[in-house]
Each structure stands twice: as C-alpha cells, then as structure tokens.
Amino acid sequence: MPLIEIEEAARRLARAIASDISLYNEDKITQGVKDDNLFEVLEEEIEEGRALYNSRVSPKLYGRNLYERAIVDILVRSKGHVPSKLW
C-alpha cells in the first residue's frame, strides 16, 4: 500500500485513529481528564496509534503534527464537560 502523501488524507487517518482510541477507552479518558494524567493513562494506546499513523503516512507530513492535533481535538476537547483541574 502506498504511503499517504496528501495532507487532508493524513488528517482524516489521524482523526480516525484518535476516534478509535476514544471509542474503546471512554472510561480511561474521562478518568485521565479528571485526574490530569490523560496522556500517561493512554500512553500505550496513543503510541500504538502513532505507530500505525507513521506506517501509513509519508514522513514529509510528520512535522505538521496532524496526529497530535487529532489526539487533542478528539480526546481532550470532547471532554470539556468533565470536571478537571485543567479548566
């Protein structure tokens, strides 16, 4: 399978991976936001997703931080209603 070279396609892949992480780890995400340790709690899942993303996307797109943005948008922003020390 050829690597994704188009930024929009890479963004969609990143968001799909982040959505899967969210879907299968709802309780861990909520608790991680509450305890202000989300990235530690989900470190394994996030790194597994990053490895998948990096295996499918051209290295020239890595510097655009599309995966990291998707993680923040989907895992953090979607939990703005959860009580946290962060906000």
WOLIN-V559945 format. One line per field, one symbol per residue. phi: phi as a letter, one per 30 degrees, with the letter a starting at -180 (. if undefined). psi: psi as a letter, one per 30 degrees, with the letter a starting at -180 (. if undefined). burial: # if it has 9 or more other C-alpha atoms within 8 Angstrom, else .. A space follows every 50 residues. Layout:
phi->???
psi->???
burial->???
This chain:
phi->.dddcceddddddeddddddedecbedddedddechbedddceddddddd ddeddccdedceddhdddddddeddcddcdddeaddb
psi->klkkfkeeeeeeeeeeeeeeeeefheeeeeeeeeghhefeegeeeeeeee eeefffkkfffeffheeeeeeeeeeeefgffkklfe.
burial->...##...###.###.###.##.....###########..##...#..## ..##.###..##...##..#######..#....#...
